[in-house]
Amino acid sequence: MPATTFTQINAERYLTLDVPKNSSATDVTYTAEVSGDLVNCNSGATYTTVVSETPTLLRVRDNTPLSANPRRFIRLRVSTP
């Protein structure tokens, strides 16, 4: 089950998503999306950072610190080709 946590970098805190992955599901794409309002969601390197990715875990964080916008949301889009 995905879990949200916070990552602290220097004095800033960032919303972080930990996602368990099925190592046998090699045709699945995981995309983290972030938003400040649940209407406009964004993904990609401008908006998120992949902290770590292994065959069994994806950890990705929001690039916007909570001090800049305390109302942040992070979700996962899973797709196949």
Secondary structure, DSSP 4 states (H G I P E B T S, - for coil): --EEEEEEETTEEEEEEEEE--TT-TT-EEEEEEESSSSS-B-STTTEEEEEE-SSEEEEEESS-TTT-S--EEEEEEE--
